Amino acid sequence: MHIARTGRGLAASAATAALVAAGLATTLSSAGATTAAPAGVPHTFAQPAVSGHTLVRDVASPLPIAQCQAKWHINCYSPLQYRTAYNLNALYKKGITGKGRTIVIVDSFGSPTVQHDLDVYSKQFGLPSTKVKVVKWGKVPVFDPKNSDMTGWAGETTLDVEMAHAVAPDAKIVLVETAVAETEGTTGLPEMMSAEKSLIDHGVGDVISQSFGATENTFPGFSKGDFSSIKKLRYAFEAAQRKHVTVLASSGDGGATDLQADGKSYYKQPVNSWPSSDPLVTSIGGTQLHLNDKGQRVKPDSVYNDYGAGGGGQSHVFTRPAYQNGVKNVVGTRRGTPDISMAAAVNGGAWVYSSYDPTATGWDVAGGTSEASPLFSGIVALADQAAGHRVGNINQALYTLEGRKGSGIVDVNDGTDNSYEGVKGYKAVNGYDMATGVGTLNALTFVPALAKASRG
C-alpha cells in the first residue's frame, strides 16, 4: 500500500499542437496556440485532484469488498457496482450508452500506457473498450516514471479515462495532454484553457472534464481584490457556452479549505478553487457510497470525508449567478459550490488499472473528486445521446430539477459534513448545501430529465 505522491503542474510555452480527434485531423500553428491565451496569466499551481487520494497500489487483481476491509479497512468498488448503485443498467438496455458523443479529458503530461490500461480495465469487468484519441498540446516531454509530477498526472489521467468509460461505454474519449515546462514560471492553466478552446472551436467534444484546480487565493492580485488573473483565463468556458459544450470541474479535496501555493499546507479559513468556482462550470462534489457486493446501497450516501473531503463553499471571486438565486439563503451573495456530487471517497474508492510506472503495475483504489468529475462526464454523454443534441451548460437545469418529483436528483441529507484540516465545513442537509450541492443522482430518471430540461 502506498500513498500517491503529490503532482504539481507548471506551465509550458504554447507550441504547435497536433489535433487528431473525433475524425478531425488538423495541425494548429504555434501562433494560433499562443494567441488563444491572453496575457496576465497566473503563477499558481494547477494540481491534479487525485494527488494523495490513491490509497491502495500494485494489487494483482481487484478484490471483493470484504477483503478490502480486512486488508486496508476500506471499501473498494468496481464499475459494475457503480452501475448498479446509479441505476445505469436499465439505461444501457434502452440503448443509452453514450454512443455518438465525445468526452474530452484534459490533463498535463497524460499517460503513455492509457490505451493499454483502459483495455485491461475493460476486459477485467467485461466492458467493451474504446479507442482513446490523444491530442498532444505543446511539446509534451517524454514520460519519465521517476518524475513525481508526471506520475501524479498519469494517475489522474488513468482515473479520468477509466471512470468516464465506466459510465458511458460507447462514448468517444479525447485525451488532451498538455506540456509543462518549469522554466516558464507559470502554471499549466493557460495551456489547458488554450487547448480546450481550440477543441471547442473545432467542434470536438460534447463535455469537458477537468480534474484539477488551484485555490482562488493563490492567483496573483487576489489579496488586493484584483481577480483579473482568473478572469483572463475564462475564454475557453465562454467559448463552451457559445457552442453548448458542457464543462465540468472537480470541486476539490480539501473540504471547505484548500491548498496554499506550496501545494502542501492548507488555508486556515474557508477558501474555494478555480475552475470549479467558475459560474460557467458545473462543480462536481464528492459523496461516499455504502454498497454491498451487488452494488446495492446498504445505507444512503454521505459526504466524502476520509483521506480528503469534498470541496465546497463560497467563491471569493464570483458573485452568485442567477441559477443559484433559489438557494441564496445558502450561498449568500457568492457563487456556491458544488452543484452536484458523485462517488469520491477513498473508503469506497474505485478500482483502477495502471502500468505507466513499471515499478507499480497493477490495480489501485483511488478516490477524490477527480473521480467524481469523469463519472459525471459519462452521465452528461448519456444525456446528450438521449436528447439528440448537446445539453450544454446544465447549471440552470440542475437547480430547476432540484426537488422536482421524477427528476432523478437524490438529496444527500444525512448530516455528515466536509470539515477538513481544522476548517469547519458544511453539513449535508435537506435541499441544496455546500457539501454535496443539489445531491447525487439516479441515472435512470436523471438522464432523461436532464435531456428534457436542457436546450435543444
C-alpha beads as a LAMMPS data file, in Angstrom:
LAMMPS data file: protein, C-alpha beads

456 atoms
455 bonds

1 atom types
1 bond types

-500.0 500.0 xlo xhi
-500.0 500.0 ylo yhi
-500.0 500.0 zlo zhi

Masses

1 110.0

Atoms # bond

1 1 1 0.000 0.000 0.000
2 1 1 1.339 3.408 -0.962
3 1 1 0.155 6.955 -0.677
4 1 1 0.442 8.588 -4.072
5 1 1 2.971 11.369 -4.391
6 1 1 1.677 14.846 -4.977
7 1 1 1.964 16.025 -8.575
8 1 1 2.005 19.744 -9.289
9 1 1 1.916 21.218 -12.749
10 1 1 3.869 24.227 -14.003
11 1 1 3.099 25.742 -17.379
12 1 1 4.844 25.456 -20.701
13 1 1 5.184 27.656 -23.719
14 1 1 2.440 27.093 -26.258
15 1 1 3.716 25.288 -29.314
16 1 1 2.435 23.509 -32.369
17 1 1 -0.325 21.107 -31.404
18 1 1 -1.371 18.118 -33.424
19 1 1 -5.109 17.667 -33.191
20 1 1 -6.312 14.224 -34.190
21 1 1 -9.656 13.682 -32.575
22 1 1 -13.155 12.508 -33.387
23 1 1 -12.375 12.122 -37.056
24 1 1 -10.814 15.589 -37.344
25 1 1 -7.191 15.790 -38.423
26 1 1 -5.583 19.206 -38.473
27 1 1 -2.486 20.993 -37.291
28 1 1 -2.720 24.155 -35.238
29 1 1 0.063 26.659 -35.610
30 1 1 2.039 27.839 -32.634
31 1 1 0.769 31.324 -33.343
32 1 1 -2.788 30.096 -33.044
33 1 1 -1.965 28.393 -29.782
34 1 1 -0.347 31.412 -28.204
35 1 1 -2.927 33.973 -29.248
36 1 1 -5.664 31.922 -27.599
37 1 1 -4.217 32.666 -24.173
38 1 1 -4.448 36.298 -23.040
39 1 1 -1.616 37.981 -21.183
40 1 1 -1.517 38.260 -17.414
41 1 1 -1.563 34.565 -16.632
42 1 1 -1.211 33.423 -13.026
43 1 1 1.840 31.971 -11.313
44 1 1 -0.063 29.452 -9.277
45 1 1 -0.097 25.654 -9.325
46 1 1 -2.560 23.599 -11.317
47 1 1 -2.778 20.407 -9.331
48 1 1 -4.292 17.027 -10.230
49 1 1 -7.133 16.391 -7.821
50 1 1 -6.209 12.732 -7.369
51 1 1 -2.910 13.620 -5.644
52 1 1 -2.756 11.932 -2.273
53 1 1 -6.038 10.108 -2.804
54 1 1 -4.773 6.783 -4.098
55 1 1 -4.533 4.542 -1.072
56 1 1 -4.072 1.029 -2.424
57 1 1 -1.413 0.329 -5.065
58 1 1 0.046 -2.537 -7.091
59 1 1 -2.594 -5.202 -6.392
60 1 1 -2.598 -8.194 -8.760
61 1 1 -6.374 -8.147 -9.281
62 1 1 -9.454 -6.377 -7.877
63 1 1 -10.691 -7.799 -4.590
64 1 1 -14.173 -8.157 -3.076
65 1 1 -15.309 -5.580 -0.541
66 1 1 -14.738 -7.892 2.443
67 1 1 -11.094 -8.444 1.512
68 1 1 -10.535 -4.705 1.081
69 1 1 -11.989 -4.148 4.527
70 1 1 -9.781 -6.865 6.002
71 1 1 -6.565 -5.727 4.301
72 1 1 -6.904 -1.929 4.209
73 1 1 -10.018 -1.093 6.292
74 1 1 -11.754 0.483 3.319
75 1 1 -14.488 -0.437 0.855
76 1 1 -13.484 -0.739 -2.788
77 1 1 -15.855 -0.766 -5.749
78 1 1 -15.855 -1.907 -9.351
79 1 1 -17.599 -0.167 -12.268
80 1 1 -20.209 -2.926 -12.198
81 1 1 -21.129 -1.945 -8.640
82 1 1 -21.255 1.726 -9.645
83 1 1 -23.581 0.855 -12.495
84 1 1 -25.997 -0.768 -10.084
85 1 1 -25.679 1.990 -7.500
86 1 1 -26.506 4.728 -10.012
87 1 1 -29.170 2.645 -11.811
88 1 1 -27.353 2.761 -15.145
89 1 1 -28.044 -0.764 -16.409
90 1 1 -31.651 -0.013 -17.330
91 1 1 -30.440 2.884 -19.494
92 1 1 -27.952 0.640 -21.280
93 1 1 -30.760 -1.814 -22.055
94 1 1 -32.565 1.072 -23.760
95 1 1 -29.503 1.747 -25.900
96 1 1 -28.400 4.843 -23.973
97 1 1 -24.664 4.175 -23.766
98 1 1 -23.118 7.486 -24.853
99 1 1 -22.879 6.367 -28.476
100 1 1 -22.174 9.216 -30.865
101 1 1 -20.970 11.531 -28.093
102 1 1 -17.451 12.631 -27.160
103 1 1 -15.929 13.245 -23.734
104 1 1 -12.852 15.480 -23.592
105 1 1 -10.441 14.923 -20.687
106 1 1 -7.657 17.426 -20.011
107 1 1 -4.506 16.504 -18.079
108 1 1 -0.879 17.625 -18.045
109 1 1 1.571 15.045 -19.459
110 1 1 -1.052 12.308 -19.794
111 1 1 -0.036 8.660 -19.580
112 1 1 1.973 6.658 -22.116
113 1 1 0.011 3.497 -21.282
114 1 1 -3.517 4.923 -21.186
115 1 1 -4.869 2.817 -24.070
116 1 1 -3.356 -0.431 -22.803
117 1 1 -4.581 0.278 -19.287
118 1 1 -8.128 1.023 -20.457
119 1 1 -8.122 -2.227 -22.448
120 1 1 -7.042 -4.227 -19.382
121 1 1 -9.600 -2.411 -17.207
122 1 1 -12.415 -3.043 -19.685
123 1 1 -11.555 -6.720 -20.154
124 1 1 -11.444 -7.293 -16.395
125 1 1 -15.037 -6.154 -15.975
126 1 1 -16.477 -7.367 -19.269
127 1 1 -16.846 -3.911 -20.767
128 1 1 -16.244 -3.058 -24.415
129 1 1 -13.083 -0.973 -24.709
130 1 1 -12.802 2.154 -26.828
131 1 1 -10.073 3.986 -28.684
132 1 1 -8.623 6.895 -26.702
133 1 1 -7.681 9.644 -29.129
134 1 1 -4.736 11.582 -27.754
135 1 1 -4.158 15.259 -28.530
136 1 1 -0.710 16.484 -27.537
137 1 1 -0.848 20.222 -26.886
138 1 1 2.582 21.784 -26.984
139 1 1 5.875 19.939 -26.777
140 1 1 4.856 17.265 -24.317
141 1 1 8.084 15.830 -22.856
142 1 1 8.915 12.149 -22.934
143 1 1 7.303 10.459 -19.957
144 1 1 9.657 9.805 -17.049
145 1 1 8.248 7.379 -14.437
146 1 1 10.752 8.750 -11.915
147 1 1 9.285 12.251 -12.222
148 1 1 6.666 12.655 -9.475
149 1 1 4.872 15.445 -11.362
150 1 1 4.448 13.167 -14.360
151 1 1 3.353 10.116 -12.375
152 1 1 0.886 12.251 -10.415
153 1 1 -0.737 13.421 -13.629
154 1 1 -0.549 9.931 -15.161
155 1 1 -2.523 8.599 -12.211
156 1 1 -5.075 11.334 -12.745
157 1 1 -5.246 10.599 -16.461
158 1 1 -5.815 6.890 -15.851
159 1 1 -8.577 7.507 -13.334
160 1 1 -10.285 10.077 -15.573
161 1 1 -10.353 7.877 -18.653
162 1 1 -11.452 4.704 -16.873
163 1 1 -14.233 6.394 -14.882
164 1 1 -15.673 8.195 -17.919
165 1 1 -15.647 4.933 -19.856
166 1 1 -17.249 3.025 -16.996
167 1 1 -20.362 5.219 -17.165
168 1 1 -20.577 5.906 -20.915
169 1 1 -19.029 2.799 -22.520
170 1 1 -19.796 3.774 -26.115
171 1 1 -18.794 7.428 -25.890
172 1 1 -15.626 8.516 -27.658
173 1 1 -12.825 9.764 -25.419
174 1 1 -10.392 12.502 -26.418
175 1 1 -7.469 12.923 -24.024
176 1 1 -5.669 16.266 -24.180
177 1 1 -2.118 16.015 -22.878
178 1 1 -0.587 19.425 -22.179
179 1 1 3.118 20.197 -21.920
180 1 1 4.617 21.698 -18.801
181 1 1 7.968 23.476 -18.532
182 1 1 9.143 24.797 -15.177
183 1 1 11.371 27.372 -16.863
184 1 1 8.309 29.338 -17.904
185 1 1 7.431 30.194 -14.314
186 1 1 3.706 29.990 -14.898
187 1 1 1.254 27.164 -14.422
188 1 1 -0.334 24.746 -16.854
189 1 1 -3.668 26.550 -16.660
190 1 1 -3.156 28.814 -19.711
191 1 1 -2.188 25.814 -21.834
192 1 1 -5.167 23.832 -20.616
193 1 1 -7.555 26.659 -21.443
194 1 1 -5.979 27.212 -24.858
195 1 1 -6.266 23.517 -25.646
196 1 1 -9.896 23.417 -24.538
197 1 1 -10.807 26.452 -26.629
198 1 1 -9.111 25.002 -29.687
199 1 1 -11.079 21.756 -29.449
200 1 1 -14.294 23.661 -28.825
201 1 1 -13.652 25.877 -31.847
202 1 1 -13.019 22.779 -33.968
203 1 1 -16.250 21.150 -32.813
204 1 1 -14.523 18.379 -30.880
205 1 1 -16.216 17.258 -27.689
206 1 1 -19.654 17.473 -26.117
207 1 1 -18.496 17.549 -22.489
208 1 1 -15.152 18.506 -20.919
209 1 1 -13.991 17.010 -17.615
210 1 1 -11.388 18.878 -15.549
211 1 1 -9.953 17.037 -12.542
212 1 1 -7.617 19.814 -11.488
213 1 1 -7.777 23.093 -9.670
214 1 1 -5.942 25.924 -7.989
215 1 1 -7.088 27.804 -4.897
216 1 1 -8.506 31.203 -5.806
217 1 1 -6.350 32.857 -3.139
218 1 1 -3.135 31.749 -4.840
219 1 1 -3.768 33.744 -8.021
220 1 1 -1.811 36.985 -8.479
221 1 1 -3.704 40.053 -7.329
222 1 1 -6.180 38.132 -5.181
223 1 1 -5.055 39.719 -1.904
224 1 1 -5.636 43.162 -3.420
225 1 1 -9.068 42.284 -4.760
226 1 1 -7.755 42.094 -8.317
227 1 1 -9.246 38.970 -9.904
228 1 1 -8.138 39.686 -13.460
229 1 1 -5.619 36.820 -13.488
230 1 1 -8.507 34.354 -13.117
231 1 1 -10.962 36.188 -15.321
232 1 1 -8.444 36.339 -18.178
233 1 1 -8.433 32.537 -18.217
234 1 1 -12.190 32.159 -18.755
235 1 1 -12.122 32.362 -22.545
236 1 1 -12.425 28.580 -23.020
237 1 1 -15.547 28.475 -20.866
238 1 1 -17.040 31.422 -22.721
239 1 1 -16.415 29.552 -25.989
240 1 1 -18.035 26.435 -24.487
241 1 1 -21.095 28.481 -23.553
242 1 1 -21.449 29.703 -27.141
243 1 1 -21.030 26.205 -28.604
244 1 1 -23.231 24.494 -25.969
245 1 1 -20.432 22.312 -24.631
246 1 1 -20.825 21.169 -21.017
247 1 1 -17.828 21.985 -18.807
248 1 1 -17.238 20.149 -15.521
249 1 1 -14.633 20.519 -12.774
250 1 1 -13.826 18.661 -9.574
251 1 1 -14.804 20.730 -6.536
252 1 1 -11.563 19.800 -4.766
253 1 1 -10.495 17.528 -1.940
254 1 1 -9.891 19.996 0.859
255 1 1 -13.434 20.363 2.131
256 1 1 -14.192 23.993 2.945
257 1 1 -10.483 24.856 2.678
258 1 1 -7.826 24.068 0.087
259 1 1 -4.096 24.066 -0.546
260 1 1 -1.821 27.078 -0.348
261 1 1 0.663 27.850 -3.122
262 1 1 3.221 25.417 -1.694
263 1 1 0.862 22.556 -2.546
264 1 1 1.258 21.056 0.936
265 1 1 -0.281 23.274 3.623
266 1 1 -3.928 24.280 3.872
267 1 1 -5.534 27.657 4.434
268 1 1 -6.928 28.084 7.934
269 1 1 -10.111 29.724 6.687
270 1 1 -12.763 28.811 4.105
271 1 1 -11.497 29.178 0.528
272 1 1 -12.524 27.907 -2.896
273 1 1 -10.757 26.769 -6.045
274 1 1 -10.927 27.541 -9.748
275 1 1 -12.118 26.340 -12.273
276 1 1 -14.742 24.664 -10.059
277 1 1 -15.855 28.056 -8.710
278 1 1 -16.461 29.493 -12.180
279 1 1 -20.187 30.118 -12.830
280 1 1 -19.767 28.791 -16.389
281 1 1 -18.576 25.443 -14.991
282 1 1 -20.579 22.710 -13.281
283 1 1 -18.820 21.952 -9.992
284 1 1 -18.792 18.231 -9.153
285 1 1 -18.532 17.411 -5.461
286 1 1 -17.965 14.139 -3.656
287 1 1 -20.033 11.556 -1.812
288 1 1 -19.287 8.301 -0.049
289 1 1 -21.155 5.271 -1.325
290 1 1 -22.094 2.447 1.064
291 1 1 -22.617 -0.646 -1.092
292 1 1 -22.724 -4.418 -0.880
293 1 1 -21.052 -6.713 -3.396
294 1 1 -24.035 -6.428 -5.729
295 1 1 -23.708 -2.632 -5.796
296 1 1 -26.860 -2.114 -3.741
297 1 1 -26.866 0.586 -1.079
298 1 1 -26.727 -0.635 2.495
299 1 1 -27.336 2.932 3.668
300 1 1 -27.775 6.350 1.998
301 1 1 -24.835 8.254 0.546
302 1 1 -22.898 10.546 2.862
303 1 1 -20.375 13.339 2.343
304 1 1 -16.922 12.299 1.173
305 1 1 -14.643 12.974 4.134
306 1 1 -11.811 10.499 4.755
307 1 1 -8.416 10.881 3.064
308 1 1 -9.714 14.200 1.770
309 1 1 -13.111 15.858 1.796
310 1 1 -15.461 17.067 -0.893
311 1 1 -14.687 20.670 -1.767
312 1 1 -17.428 23.229 -1.299
313 1 1 -18.206 26.733 -0.158
314 1 1 -18.429 30.295 -1.366
315 1 1 -16.271 31.728 -4.123
316 1 1 -14.344 34.855 -3.200
317 1 1 -14.065 35.821 -6.861
318 1 1 -17.500 35.258 -8.369
319 1 1 -20.831 36.608 -7.188
320 1 1 -23.963 34.476 -7.086
321 1 1 -25.109 33.503 -10.598
322 1 1 -28.792 33.761 -11.455
323 1 1 -29.247 29.992 -11.469
324 1 1 -28.434 29.954 -7.731
325 1 1 -30.964 32.644 -6.789
326 1 1 -33.237 29.907 -5.490
327 1 1 -30.579 28.864 -2.960
328 1 1 -29.426 32.346 -1.958
329 1 1 -30.289 31.538 1.643
330 1 1 -27.399 29.032 1.487
331 1 1 -24.805 30.635 -0.796
332 1 1 -25.471 34.283 0.110
333 1 1 -24.210 36.787 -2.424
334 1 1 -21.454 34.493 -3.742
335 1 1 -21.190 31.626 -6.199
336 1 1 -21.560 28.442 -4.151
337 1 1 -20.052 25.036 -4.901
338 1 1 -20.531 22.187 -5.595
339 1 1 -23.530 21.879 -7.903
340 1 1 -23.991 18.081 -7.792
341 1 1 -21.947 15.135 -6.494
342 1 1 -20.893 11.580 -7.244
343 1 1 -18.614 8.940 -5.705
344 1 1 -15.307 10.315 -4.408
345 1 1 -14.480 8.783 -1.035
346 1 1 -11.288 6.727 -0.801
347 1 1 -13.175 4.496 1.643
348 1 1 -15.407 3.372 -1.182
349 1 1 -12.885 4.176 -3.876
350 1 1 -12.728 2.868 -7.413
351 1 1 -10.590 0.068 -8.756
352 1 1 -8.276 1.437 -11.438
353 1 1 -5.633 -0.335 -13.521
354 1 1 -2.353 1.348 -14.441
355 1 1 1.059 0.404 -15.826
356 1 1 2.693 3.781 -16.523
357 1 1 5.103 3.173 -13.637
358 1 1 6.959 -0.112 -14.274
359 1 1 7.684 -0.428 -10.542
360 1 1 3.992 -0.195 -9.620
361 1 1 1.993 -2.009 -12.289
362 1 1 -1.384 -3.345 -11.234
363 1 1 -4.669 -2.404 -9.633
364 1 1 -5.116 0.640 -7.411
365 1 1 -8.005 2.014 -5.362
366 1 1 -8.407 5.734 -5.956
367 1 1 -10.846 8.389 -4.875
368 1 1 -11.278 12.132 -4.685
369 1 1 -13.471 14.496 -6.645
370 1 1 -11.092 13.742 -9.512
371 1 1 -13.124 10.543 -9.715
372 1 1 -16.488 12.285 -9.463
373 1 1 -15.955 14.668 -12.401
374 1 1 -15.232 11.994 -15.048
375 1 1 -18.027 9.823 -13.652
376 1 1 -20.403 12.718 -14.189
377 1 1 -18.966 13.403 -17.659
378 1 1 -20.276 9.960 -18.575
379 1 1 -23.716 10.936 -17.266
380 1 1 -23.667 14.047 -19.469
381 1 1 -22.691 11.965 -22.506
382 1 1 -25.692 9.720 -21.831
383 1 1 -27.954 12.781 -21.564
384 1 1 -26.541 14.176 -24.815
385 1 1 -27.392 10.932 -26.586
386 1 1 -30.859 10.780 -25.035
387 1 1 -31.565 14.385 -26.042
388 1 1 -30.164 14.013 -29.533
389 1 1 -28.108 17.149 -29.002
390 1 1 -25.611 18.691 -26.609
391 1 1 -27.249 19.576 -23.322
392 1 1 -24.717 22.420 -22.944
393 1 1 -24.447 24.378 -19.707
394 1 1 -26.599 22.334 -17.330
395 1 1 -26.445 24.537 -14.250
396 1 1 -29.865 26.143 -14.663
397 1 1 -31.342 22.710 -15.336
398 1 1 -29.847 21.262 -12.137
399 1 1 -31.393 23.913 -9.929
400 1 1 -34.696 23.747 -11.780
401 1 1 -34.851 19.973 -11.363
402 1 1 -33.892 20.010 -7.677
403 1 1 -36.788 18.818 -5.556
404 1 1 -38.951 18.047 -8.575
405 1 1 -40.575 14.621 -8.500
406 1 1 -39.090 12.254 -11.063
407 1 1 -36.037 14.455 -11.632
408 1 1 -33.606 11.746 -10.627
409 1 1 -31.807 14.108 -8.246
410 1 1 -31.307 12.325 -4.924
411 1 1 -30.821 14.538 -1.892
412 1 1 -27.866 13.799 0.387
413 1 1 -29.026 14.892 3.819
414 1 1 -27.558 12.570 6.441
415 1 1 -25.890 15.366 8.434
416 1 1 -22.294 14.458 7.569
417 1 1 -20.039 17.360 6.590
418 1 1 -16.938 18.441 4.672
419 1 1 -14.987 19.957 7.560
420 1 1 -11.294 19.361 6.908
421 1 1 -7.861 20.338 8.252
422 1 1 -9.429 22.232 11.150
423 1 1 -11.681 24.385 8.957
424 1 1 -15.381 23.967 9.691
425 1 1 -17.321 22.889 6.627
426 1 1 -20.925 22.439 5.635
427 1 1 -23.436 19.738 6.536
428 1 1 -25.460 17.643 4.147
429 1 1 -28.993 18.789 4.951
430 1 1 -32.354 18.809 3.180
431 1 1 -32.129 20.550 -0.179
432 1 1 -29.088 22.327 -1.566
433 1 1 -25.986 22.549 0.614
434 1 1 -22.324 23.361 0.075
435 1 1 -21.266 19.831 0.969
436 1 1 -22.898 17.968 -1.958
437 1 1 -24.793 20.622 -3.933
438 1 1 -28.266 19.518 -5.003
439 1 1 -27.249 15.974 -4.063
440 1 1 -26.459 12.958 -6.209
441 1 1 -28.446 11.085 -8.862
442 1 1 -30.467 8.108 -10.036
443 1 1 -29.340 7.915 -13.665
444 1 1 -32.432 6.092 -14.932
445 1 1 -34.610 9.120 -14.249
446 1 1 -31.953 11.874 -14.093
447 1 1 -30.581 11.341 -17.597
448 1 1 -33.926 11.768 -19.412
449 1 1 -34.914 14.615 -17.076
450 1 1 -31.677 16.434 -17.805
451 1 1 -32.059 15.798 -21.535
452 1 1 -35.567 17.265 -21.445
453 1 1 -34.673 20.245 -19.258
454 1 1 -31.706 21.331 -21.365
455 1 1 -31.861 23.393 -24.509
456 1 1 -32.188 21.936 -27.988

Bonds

1 1 1 2
2 1 2 3
3 1 3 4
4 1 4 5
5 1 5 6
6 1 6 7
7 1 7 8
8 1 8 9
9 1 9 10
10 1 10 11
11 1 11 12
12 1 12 13
13 1 13 14
14 1 14 15
15 1 15 16
16 1 16 17
17 1 17 18
18 1 18 19
19 1 19 20
20 1 20 21
21 1 21 22
22 1 22 23
23 1 23 24
24 1 24 25
25 1 25 26
26 1 26 27
27 1 27 28
28 1 28 29
29 1 29 30
30 1 30 31
31 1 31 32
32 1 32 33
33 1 33 34
34 1 34 35
35 1 35 36
36 1 36 37
37 1 37 38
38 1 38 39
39 1 39 40
40 1 40 41
41 1 41 42
42 1 42 43
43 1 43 44
44 1 44 45
45 1 45 46
46 1 46 47
47 1 47 48
48 1 48 49
49 1 49 50
50 1 50 51
51 1 51 52
52 1 52 53
53 1 53 54
54 1 54 55
55 1 55 56
56 1 56 57
57 1 57 58
58 1 58 59
59 1 59 60
60 1 60 61
61 1 61 62
62 1 62 63
63 1 63 64
64 1 64 65
65 1 65 66
66 1 66 67
67 1 67 68
68 1 68 69
69 1 69 70
70 1 70 71
71 1 71 72
72 1 72 73
73 1 73 74
74 1 74 75
75 1 75 76
76 1 76 77
77 1 77 78
78 1 78 79
79 1 79 80
80 1 80 81
81 1 81 82
82 1 82 83
83 1 83 84
84 1 84 85
85 1 85 86
86 1 86 87
87 1 87 88
88 1 88 89
89 1 89 90
90 1 90 91
91 1 91 92
92 1 92 93
93 1 93 94
94 1 94 95
95 1 95 96
96 1 96 97
97 1 97 98
98 1 98 99
99 1 99 100
100 1 100 101
101 1 101 102
102 1 102 103
103 1 103 104
104 1 104 105
105 1 105 106
106 1 106 107
107 1 107 108
108 1 108 109
109 1 109 110
110 1 110 111
111 1 111 112
112 1 112 113
113 1 113 114
114 1 114 115
115 1 115 116
116 1 116 117
117 1 117 118
118 1 118 119
119 1 119 120
120 1 120 121
121 1 121 122
122 1 122 123
123 1 123 124
124 1 124 125
125 1 125 126
126 1 126 127
127 1 127 128
128 1 128 129
129 1 129 130
130 1 130 131
131 1 131 132
132 1 132 133
133 1 133 134
134 1 134 135
135 1 135 136
136 1 136 137
137 1 137 138
138 1 138 139
139 1 139 140
140 1 140 141
141 1 141 142
142 1 142 143
143 1 143 144
144 1 144 145
145 1 145 146
146 1 146 147
147 1 147 148
148 1 148 149
149 1 149 150
150 1 150 151
151 1 151 152
152 1 152 153
153 1 153 154
154 1 154 155
155 1 155 156
156 1 156 157
157 1 157 158
158 1 158 159
159 1 159 160
160 1 160 161
161 1 161 162
162 1 162 163
163 1 163 164
164 1 164 165
165 1 165 166
166 1 166 167
167 1 167 168
168 1 168 169
169 1 169 170
170 1 170 171
171 1 171 172
172 1 172 173
173 1 173 174
174 1 174 175
175 1 175 176
176 1 176 177
177 1 177 178
178 1 178 179
179 1 179 180
180 1 180 181
181 1 181 182
182 1 182 183
183 1 183 184
184 1 184 185
185 1 185 186
186 1 186 187
187 1 187 188
188 1 188 189
189 1 189 190
190 1 190 191
191 1 191 192
192 1 192 193
193 1 193 194
194 1 194 195
195 1 195 196
196 1 196 197
197 1 197 198
198 1 198 199
199 1 199 200
200 1 200 201
201 1 201 202
202 1 202 203
203 1 203 204
204 1 204 205
205 1 205 206
206 1 206 207
207 1 207 208
208 1 208 209
209 1 209 210
210 1 210 211
211 1 211 212
212 1 212 213
213 1 213 214
214 1 214 215
215 1 215 216
216 1 216 217
217 1 217 218
218 1 218 219
219 1 219 220
220 1 220 221
221 1 221 222
222 1 222 223
223 1 223 224
224 1 224 225
225 1 225 226
226 1 226 227
227 1 227 228
228 1 228 229
229 1 229 230
230 1 230 231
231 1 231 232
232 1 232 233
233 1 233 234
234 1 234 235
235 1 235 236
236 1 236 237
237 1 237 238
238 1 238 239
239 1 239 240
240 1 240 241
241 1 241 242
242 1 242 243
243 1 243 244
244 1 244 245
245 1 245 246
246 1 246 247
247 1 247 248
248 1 248 249
249 1 249 250
250 1 250 251
251 1 251 252
252 1 252 253
253 1 253 254
254 1 254 255
255 1 255 256
256 1 256 257
257 1 257 258
258 1 258 259
259 1 259 260
260 1 260 261
261 1 261 262
262 1 262 263
263 1 263 264
264 1 264 265
265 1 265 266
266 1 266 267
267 1 267 268
268 1 268 269
269 1 269 270
270 1 270 271
271 1 271 272
272 1 272 273
273 1 273 274
274 1 274 275
275 1 275 276
276 1 276 277
277 1 277 278
278 1 278 279
279 1 279 280
280 1 280 281
281 1 281 282
282 1 282 283
283 1 283 284
284 1 284 285
285 1 285 286
286 1 286 287
287 1 287 288
288 1 288 289
289 1 289 290
290 1 290 291
291 1 291 292
292 1 292 293
293 1 293 294
294 1 294 295
295 1 295 296
296 1 296 297
297 1 297 298
298 1 298 299
299 1 299 300
300 1 300 301
301 1 301 302
302 1 302 303
303 1 303 304
304 1 304 305
305 1 305 306
306 1 306 307
307 1 307 308
308 1 308 309
309 1 309 310
310 1 310 311
311 1 311 312
312 1 312 313
313 1 313 314
314 1 314 315
315 1 315 316
316 1 316 317
317 1 317 318
318 1 318 319
319 1 319 320
320 1 320 321
321 1 321 322
322 1 322 323
323 1 323 324
324 1 324 325
325 1 325 326
326 1 326 327
327 1 327 328
328 1 328 329
329 1 329 330
330 1 330 331
331 1 331 332
332 1 332 333
333 1 333 334
334 1 334 335
335 1 335 336
336 1 336 337
337 1 337 338
338 1 338 339
339 1 339 340
340 1 340 341
341 1 341 342
342 1 342 343
343 1 343 344
344 1 344 345
345 1 345 346
346 1 346 347
347 1 347 348
348 1 348 349
349 1 349 350
350 1 350 351
351 1 351 352
352 1 352 353
353 1 353 354
354 1 354 355
355 1 355 356
356 1 356 357
357 1 357 358
358 1 358 359
359 1 359 360
360 1 360 361
361 1 361 362
362 1 362 363
363 1 363 364
364 1 364 365
365 1 365 366
366 1 366 367
367 1 367 368
368 1 368 369
369 1 369 370
370 1 370 371
371 1 371 372
372 1 372 373
373 1 373 374
374 1 374 375
375 1 375 376
376 1 376 377
377 1 377 378
378 1 378 379
379 1 379 380
380 1 380 381
381 1 381 382
382 1 382 383
383 1 383 384
384 1 384 385
385 1 385 386
386 1 386 387
387 1 387 388
388 1 388 389
389 1 389 390
390 1 390 391
391 1 391 392
392 1 392 393
393 1 393 394
394 1 394 395
395 1 395 396
396 1 396 397
397 1 397 398
398 1 398 399
399 1 399 400
400 1 400 401
401 1 401 402
402 1 402 403
403 1 403 404
404 1 404 405
405 1 405 406
406 1 406 407
407 1 407 408
408 1 408 409
409 1 409 410
410 1 410 411
411 1 411 412
412 1 412 413
413 1 413 414
414 1 414 415
415 1 415 416
416 1 416 417
417 1 417 418
418 1 418 419
419 1 419 420
420 1 420 421
421 1 421 422
422 1 422 423
423 1 423 424
424 1 424 425
425 1 425 426
426 1 426 427
427 1 427 428
428 1 428 429
429 1 429 430
430 1 430 431
431 1 431 432
432 1 432 433
433 1 433 434
434 1 434 435
435 1 435 436
436 1 436 437
437 1 437 438
438 1 438 439
439 1 439 440
440 1 440 441
441 1 441 442
442 1 442 443
443 1 443 444
444 1 444 445
445 1 445 446
446 1 446 447
447 1 447 448
448 1 448 449
449 1 449 450
450 1 450 451
451 1 451 452
452 1 452 453
453 1 453 454
454 1 454 455
455 1 455 456
